[in-house]
């Protein structure tokens, strides 16, 4: 509370919604009308004599720094990586960095002035968000919410402060820049990046050649890349090496990847197609944030409300992932036991249903956080195991001309909260 209140006079008087209750309420996945959520919350914490109005909630939340939820998330992440067996790829924590746009409440002049707008028929305020995501453990390591004037590359550089030489980061082609490669190599952070056509001449020559792998040395930076380094306070430059790897897609199209994994014996060219595909995890997580957690449905119209809601969603996402990992171990064990009993190998492996499990978290995470009784966590973990979904590798769904007339919403996509 001392670190995350706006003034040292905040939260000192006895109020209906003190600091701890306010934080608990906000992480309880608020998706219904505020007044109904507040009334249900007071019943949940066994305080039926009191009722909180929307006005009282608004007055309390403006005293709370959004950084409170960043701190909660960092504590959760630190505990996870300290106390758990973490999934890795060839000894690396496998990460992806990518950005997205966040649509903000339309009628807020404050948000338009603060974050900026994109015009598409109507003026819509939007924010630029970016996440650094552990794709194997489904953990958001770092998240940022900025104005539209901040580009994804600058956000990516900030994410690097949360990474180390034990990480391997996968980037899409929007992050192709030799100055960015140089910063990564100087920090000893390994990467794999899909480069666009005509990124650098040597990459295009390589694409057209018969070679599968080629190590090149970058001796000179283009003027634009030198400016890129200067913007981040780097004036010196030393030549560095990267490796180009050719990947042939199922369609026959050739893609070129740039990487710091230069050991061609340890990392043969054949492994990179599957490795790069793992980047898709960050895309599916953005879909989870927007479609299931509904991060674009905000509980307020002010900048502080937007930031609070965003970082609350990141915390909930990670809490759900950690509980799901516990439940996943039991799902795998039960499936293995069933195969031994029936002596029949199952066609698919199964994973926790992210939409359904999110719905089960509602209210129960408050019971877990306010009680020392482990039964609440065990009960929630058991609920996470209900109706797991099959993992279908290599699934493709090519678009047809009829897709433009398809329905926007489907019965099987109804949210669970």
C-alpha positions as CSV (number, residue, x, y, z in Angstrom):
1,X,0.0,0.0,0.0
2,X,2.8,2.4,0.9
3,X,4.4,2.0,-2.6
4,X,1.2,1.9,-4.6
5,X,-1.0,4.7,-3.4
6,X,-0.9,8.1,-5.1
7,X,-0.7,10.1,-1.8
8,X,0.4,9.2,1.7
9,X,-3.0,10.4,2.9
10,X,-4.8,7.8,0.8
11,X,-6.4,4.7,2.4
12,X,-5.7,5.9,6.0
13,X,-9.4,6.3,7.0
14,X,-11.8,3.4,7.4
15,X,-13.7,3.1,4.2
16,X,-16.1,0.6,2.7
17,X,-13.5,-0.3,0.1
18,X,-10.1,-0.2,1.7
19,X,-6.8,-0.9,-0.1
20,X,-6.8,-4.7,0.2
21,X,-10.5,-5.1,-0.7
22,X,-10.1,-2.8,-3.7
23,X,-7.2,-4.9,-5.1
24,X,-9.1,-8.1,-4.5
25,X,-12.2,-6.7,-6.2
26,X,-10.3,-5.6,-9.3
27,X,-8.6,-9.0,-9.8
28,X,-11.9,-10.9,-9.6
29,X,-12.5,-10.7,-13.3
30,X,-15.0,-7.9,-13.5
31,X,-17.2,-8.5,-16.6
32,X,-20.8,-7.8,-15.5
33,X,-22.2,-4.4,-14.6
34,X,-20.1,-2.7,-11.9
35,X,-22.9,-2.4,-9.4
36,X,-23.8,-6.1,-9.6
37,X,-20.1,-7.0,-9.3
38,X,-19.7,-4.8,-6.3
39,X,-22.8,-6.2,-4.5
40,X,-21.7,-9.8,-5.3
41,X,-18.2,-9.0,-4.0
42,X,-19.4,-7.7,-0.7
43,X,-21.4,-11.0,-0.2
44,X,-18.3,-13.0,-1.2
45,X,-16.2,-11.4,1.5
46,X,-19.0,-11.9,4.1
47,X,-19.8,-8.2,4.5
48,X,-23.5,-8.2,3.6
49,X,-24.3,-5.2,5.9
50,X,-22.3,-2.9,3.6
51,X,-23.0,-2.0,0.0
52,X,-20.6,-0.2,-2.3
53,X,-21.8,2.1,-5.0
54,X,-20.1,2.7,-8.3
55,X,-19.2,6.2,-7.2
56,X,-17.4,4.9,-4.1
57,X,-15.5,2.4,-6.3
58,X,-14.4,5.2,-8.7
59,X,-13.3,7.4,-5.8
60,X,-11.2,4.6,-4.4
61,X,-9.6,3.5,-7.6
62,X,-8.2,6.9,-8.5
63,X,-6.0,6.6,-5.3
64,X,-4.4,3.3,-6.6
65,X,-1.4,3.3,-8.9
66,X,-1.6,0.9,-11.8
67,X,1.9,-0.2,-10.9
68,X,0.3,-2.2,-8.0
69,X,-0.7,-4.9,-10.5
70,X,2.7,-4.8,-12.2
71,X,4.2,-5.5,-8.8
72,X,1.8,-8.3,-8.1
73,X,2.6,-9.8,-11.5
74,X,6.3,-9.6,-11.0
75,X,6.0,-11.3,-7.6
76,X,3.9,-14.1,-9.3
77,X,6.4,-14.5,-12.1
78,X,9.4,-14.6,-9.7
79,X,7.7,-17.3,-7.6
80,X,6.8,-19.3,-10.7
81,X,10.4,-19.4,-12.1
82,X,11.9,-20.1,-8.7
83,X,9.6,-22.9,-7.5
84,X,8.7,-24.8,-10.6
85,X,10.2,-27.0,-13.3
86,X,10.1,-24.7,-16.3
87,X,9.6,-26.0,-19.8
88,X,12.6,-25.1,-22.0
89,X,13.8,-25.6,-25.6
90,X,17.4,-26.8,-25.8
91,X,18.1,-25.2,-22.5
92,X,16.6,-21.8,-23.5
93,X,13.5,-20.2,-22.1
94,X,11.6,-19.8,-25.3
95,X,10.1,-16.3,-25.7
96,X,8.3,-14.2,-28.3
97,X,7.9,-10.5,-28.5
98,X,5.1,-8.8,-30.4
99,X,2.8,-5.8,-30.2
100,X,-0.9,-5.1,-30.9
101,X,-3.4,-2.2,-30.8
102,X,-5.9,-1.8,-28.0
103,X,-9.2,-0.2,-28.8
104,X,-10.1,2.3,-26.0
105,X,-13.6,3.6,-25.0
106,X,-14.7,5.7,-27.9
107,X,-16.3,8.8,-26.2
108,X,-13.4,9.7,-23.9
109,X,-11.7,13.0,-24.9
110,X,-9.1,12.4,-22.2
111,X,-8.1,9.1,-23.8
112,X,-8.0,10.6,-27.3
113,X,-5.6,13.3,-26.2
114,X,-3.5,11.0,-24.1
115,X,-3.1,7.9,-26.4
116,X,-3.9,9.2,-29.8
117,X,-6.5,8.0,-32.4
118,X,-6.7,6.1,-35.7
119,X,-9.4,7.2,-38.1
120,X,-11.3,4.5,-39.9
121,X,-14.6,6.1,-40.7
122,X,-14.9,7.3,-37.1
123,X,-12.3,8.6,-34.7
124,X,-11.3,5.8,-32.3
125,X,-8.7,6.2,-29.5
126,X,-6.2,3.4,-29.4
127,X,-3.2,2.4,-27.4
128,X,0.0,0.5,-28.4
129,X,0.6,-2.6,-26.3
130,X,3.4,-5.1,-26.4
131,X,4.2,-8.3,-24.5
132,X,7.2,-10.5,-24.0
133,X,5.7,-14.0,-23.7
134,X,7.1,-17.4,-22.6
135,X,5.5,-19.5,-25.3
136,X,6.1,-22.9,-23.6
137,X,4.9,-22.0,-20.1
138,X,2.3,-19.4,-21.4
139,X,3.5,-16.7,-19.1
140,X,3.6,-12.9,-19.9
141,X,7.1,-12.0,-18.7
142,X,6.6,-8.3,-19.4
143,X,3.9,-6.0,-20.7
144,X,3.7,-2.4,-21.8
145,X,0.8,-0.1,-22.7
146,X,1.9,3.1,-24.4
147,X,0.6,5.9,-26.7
148,X,0.4,5.3,-30.5
149,X,3.5,7.4,-30.9
150,X,5.6,4.7,-29.3
151,X,6.5,2.0,-31.9
152,X,6.8,-1.7,-31.3
153,X,10.6,-1.7,-31.8
154,X,11.2,0.7,-28.9
155,X,8.9,-1.4,-26.7
156,X,10.8,-4.5,-27.7
157,X,14.1,-2.9,-26.6
158,X,12.5,-2.2,-23.1
159,X,11.4,-5.8,-22.9
160,X,15.1,-6.9,-23.2
161,X,15.7,-5.7,-19.6
162,X,13.6,-8.7,-18.4
163,X,15.7,-11.2,-20.5
164,X,19.1,-12.8,-20.2
165,X,21.5,-15.1,-22.1
166,X,19.4,-18.0,-21.0
167,X,16.5,-16.8,-23.3
168,X,15.8,-17.3,-27.0
169,X,13.5,-14.8,-28.5
170,X,11.4,-15.3,-31.7
171,X,10.4,-12.2,-33.7
172,X,8.2,-11.7,-36.7
173,X,9.5,-9.7,-39.7
174,X,8.3,-6.4,-38.3
175,X,11.4,-6.5,-36.0
176,X,14.0,-6.9,-38.7
177,X,16.6,-4.3,-38.2
178,X,20.4,-4.6,-38.0
179,X,20.6,-2.1,-35.2
180,X,18.2,-4.2,-33.2
181,X,20.2,-7.3,-33.9
182,X,23.3,-5.5,-32.6
183,X,21.6,-4.6,-29.3
184,X,20.5,-8.2,-28.9
185,X,24.0,-9.6,-29.5
186,X,25.5,-7.0,-27.1
187,X,23.1,-8.3,-24.4
188,X,24.0,-11.9,-25.3
189,X,20.3,-12.6,-26.0
190,X,19.8,-15.2,-28.7
191,X,17.1,-14.7,-31.3
192,X,15.3,-16.0,-34.4
193,X,13.8,-13.5,-36.8
194,X,11.9,-13.9,-40.0
195,X,13.3,-11.4,-42.4
196,X,11.2,-9.7,-45.1
197,X,12.2,-9.9,-48.8
198,X,14.9,-7.4,-49.7
199,X,15.8,-6.8,-46.1
200,X,19.5,-6.8,-46.9
201,X,21.0,-7.8,-50.2
202,X,22.9,-10.8,-48.9
203,X,19.7,-12.2,-47.5
204,X,18.0,-11.9,-50.8
205,X,20.9,-13.5,-52.6
206,X,20.8,-16.3,-50.1
207,X,17.0,-16.8,-50.7
208,X,17.7,-17.3,-54.4
209,X,20.7,-19.6,-53.8
210,X,20.8,-23.4,-53.2
211,X,22.3,-23.0,-49.8
212,X,20.3,-23.9,-46.7
213,X,22.4,-22.1,-44.1
214,X,24.9,-19.3,-44.3
215,X,26.9,-17.4,-41.6
216,X,27.5,-13.7,-42.5
217,X,29.4,-10.9,-40.7
218,X,27.8,-7.5,-40.4
219,X,30.8,-5.1,-40.7
220,X,29.1,-1.8,-41.5
221,X,25.7,-0.5,-40.4
222,X,23.5,1.5,-42.8
223,X,22.9,5.1,-41.9
224,X,19.3,4.3,-40.7
225,X,20.6,1.6,-38.4
226,X,23.3,4.0,-37.0
227,X,20.5,6.4,-36.1
228,X,18.6,3.5,-34.5
229,X,21.6,2.8,-32.1
230,X,22.1,6.5,-31.3
231,X,18.4,6.8,-30.3
232,X,19.2,4.2,-27.6
233,X,22.4,5.8,-26.4
234,X,24.8,3.5,-28.3
235,X,27.6,5.2,-30.3
236,X,30.1,2.5,-30.8
237,X,29.8,-0.5,-33.1
238,X,31.7,-3.8,-33.4
239,X,31.2,-6.3,-36.3
240,X,29.0,-9.2,-35.3
241,X,27.9,-12.5,-36.9
242,X,24.4,-13.8,-37.7
243,X,23.3,-16.9,-39.5
244,X,20.7,-17.0,-42.3
245,X,18.6,-20.2,-42.5
246,X,16.2,-21.1,-45.3
247,X,12.8,-22.6,-44.5
248,X,10.5,-24.0,-47.1
249,X,6.8,-23.7,-46.2
250,X,4.2,-26.3,-47.0
251,X,3.0,-24.0,-49.9
252,X,6.5,-24.2,-51.4
253,X,7.2,-20.5,-50.5
254,X,10.7,-19.8,-49.2
255,X,11.3,-17.9,-46.0
256,X,14.6,-16.7,-44.6
257,X,15.3,-16.6,-40.9
258,X,18.1,-14.6,-39.2
259,X,19.5,-16.1,-36.0
260,X,22.4,-16.0,-33.5
261,X,22.3,-19.8,-33.3
262,X,25.4,-20.1,-35.5
263,X,26.4,-23.7,-34.5
264,X,25.1,-25.6,-37.6
265,X,25.8,-29.0,-36.1
266,X,24.0,-28.3,-32.8
267,X,21.2,-26.4,-34.6
268,X,20.7,-28.0,-38.0
269,X,18.6,-26.1,-40.6
270,X,15.8,-28.6,-40.4
271,X,14.7,-27.6,-36.8
272,X,14.0,-24.0,-37.6
273,X,10.6,-24.4,-39.3
274,X,9.1,-26.0,-36.2
275,X,11.0,-23.6,-33.9
276,X,9.7,-20.5,-35.6
277,X,6.2,-21.8,-35.6
278,X,6.3,-21.8,-31.8
279,X,6.0,-18.0,-32.1
280,X,2.3,-18.5,-32.8
281,X,1.8,-18.9,-29.1
282,X,2.0,-15.2,-28.6
283,X,-0.7,-14.7,-31.2
284,X,-3.1,-17.1,-29.5
285,X,-2.4,-15.4,-26.2
286,X,-3.4,-12.1,-27.7
287,X,-6.6,-13.8,-28.9
288,X,-7.2,-15.1,-25.3
289,X,-6.7,-11.6,-23.9
290,X,-9.1,-10.0,-26.3
291,X,-11.7,-12.7,-26.8
292,X,-11.8,-14.4,-23.4
293,X,-10.4,-11.9,-20.9
294,X,-12.0,-9.1,-23.0
295,X,-9.3,-6.6,-22.2
296,X,-11.0,-4.0,-24.4
297,X,-14.0,-3.9,-22.1
298,X,-12.9,-1.4,-19.6
299,X,-14.4,-0.5,-16.2
300,X,-13.6,3.2,-16.5
301,X,-12.9,6.1,-19.0
302,X,-9.8,7.6,-17.4
303,X,-6.2,6.9,-18.2
304,X,-5.6,5.4,-14.7
305,X,-8.6,3.1,-15.2
306,X,-7.3,1.9,-18.6
307,X,-3.9,1.1,-17.2
308,X,-5.3,-0.6,-14.1
309,X,-7.6,-2.8,-16.2
310,X,-4.8,-3.7,-18.6
311,X,-2.3,-4.8,-16.0
312,X,-5.0,-6.6,-14.0
313,X,-5.8,-8.7,-17.1
314,X,-2.1,-9.5,-17.5
315,X,-2.0,-10.7,-13.9
316,X,-5.1,-12.8,-14.3
317,X,-3.7,-14.3,-17.5
318,X,-0.5,-15.4,-15.7
319,X,-2.4,-16.7,-12.6
320,X,-4.6,-18.8,-14.9
321,X,-1.6,-20.2,-16.8
322,X,0.2,-21.2,-13.6
323,X,-2.9,-23.1,-12.2
324,X,-3.4,-24.6,-15.7
325,X,0.2,-26.0,-15.6
326,X,-0.6,-27.8,-12.3
327,X,-3.9,-29.2,-13.8
328,X,-2.2,-30.2,-17.0
329,X,0.2,-32.5,-15.1
330,X,-2.8,-34.3,-13.7
331,X,-4.5,-34.5,-17.1
332,X,-1.4,-36.0,-18.7
333,X,-1.1,-38.5,-15.9
334,X,-4.8,-39.6,-16.1
335,X,-4.5,-40.0,-19.9
336,X,-1.3,-42.1,-19.5
337,X,-3.0,-44.3,-16.9
338,X,-6.1,-44.7,-19.2
339,X,-3.8,-45.8,-22.1
340,X,-2.1,-48.4,-19.9
341,X,-5.5,-49.7,-18.7
342,X,-7.2,-49.9,-22.1
343,X,-3.9,-50.7,-24.0
344,X,-5.0,-48.2,-26.6
345,X,-3.1,-45.1,-27.5
346,X,-5.2,-42.0,-27.7
347,X,-5.2,-40.1,-31.0
348,X,-4.6,-36.7,-29.5
349,X,-3.0,-35.1,-26.4
350,X,-5.3,-32.8,-24.4
351,X,-4.8,-29.4,-22.8
352,X,-6.7,-27.2,-20.3
353,X,-9.6,-25.3,-21.9
354,X,-8.5,-21.7,-21.5
355,X,-12.0,-20.1,-21.9
356,X,-13.8,-22.5,-19.6
357,X,-11.1,-22.5,-16.9
358,X,-11.1,-18.7,-16.8
359,X,-14.8,-18.8,-16.0
360,X,-14.1,-21.2,-13.0
361,X,-11.6,-18.6,-11.6
362,X,-14.3,-16.1,-11.0
363,X,-14.8,-15.6,-7.2
364,X,-12.7,-18.7,-6.4
365,X,-9.4,-16.8,-6.7
366,X,-10.6,-14.5,-3.9
367,X,-11.3,-17.6,-1.7
368,X,-7.7,-18.8,-2.5
369,X,-6.1,-15.5,-1.7
370,X,-8.0,-14.9,1.5
371,X,-7.7,-18.4,3.0
372,X,-5.0,-20.7,4.2
373,X,-7.1,-23.7,3.4
374,X,-5.6,-25.5,0.4
375,X,-8.9,-27.1,-0.5
376,X,-9.9,-24.0,-2.5
377,X,-6.9,-24.3,-4.7
378,X,-7.4,-28.1,-5.2
379,X,-11.1,-27.5,-6.0
380,X,-10.2,-25.0,-8.7
381,X,-7.5,-27.2,-10.1
382,X,-10.0,-30.0,-10.4
383,X,-12.4,-27.7,-12.3
384,X,-9.6,-26.8,-14.7
385,X,-9.5,-30.4,-15.8
386,X,-13.1,-30.4,-17.0
387,X,-13.6,-30.7,-20.8
388,X,-10.0,-30.4,-21.9
389,X,-9.5,-29.7,-25.6
390,X,-7.4,-31.8,-28.1
391,X,-4.1,-30.5,-29.3
392,X,-4.2,-30.9,-33.1
393,X,-0.8,-30.3,-34.7
394,X,-0.5,-28.9,-38.2
395,X,-4.2,-27.9,-38.3
396,X,-4.9,-25.6,-41.3
397,X,-8.1,-23.7,-42.2
398,X,-7.6,-22.1,-45.6
399,X,-10.0,-19.3,-46.4
400,X,-12.5,-19.8,-49.1
401,X,-14.4,-17.1,-51.1
402,X,-17.4,-17.7,-48.9
403,X,-15.5,-16.6,-45.8
404,X,-16.3,-13.0,-46.3
405,X,-19.9,-13.8,-45.6
406,X,-19.3,-15.9,-42.5
407,X,-20.9,-15.1,-39.2
408,X,-18.9,-12.9,-36.8
409,X,-19.9,-14.9,-33.7
410,X,-20.3,-18.6,-33.2
411,X,-22.1,-20.8,-30.6
412,X,-18.8,-22.5,-29.6
413,X,-17.1,-19.1,-28.9
414,X,-19.3,-17.9,-26.1
415,X,-17.2,-16.6,-23.3
416,X,-17.3,-18.4,-19.9
417,X,-17.2,-15.2,-17.7
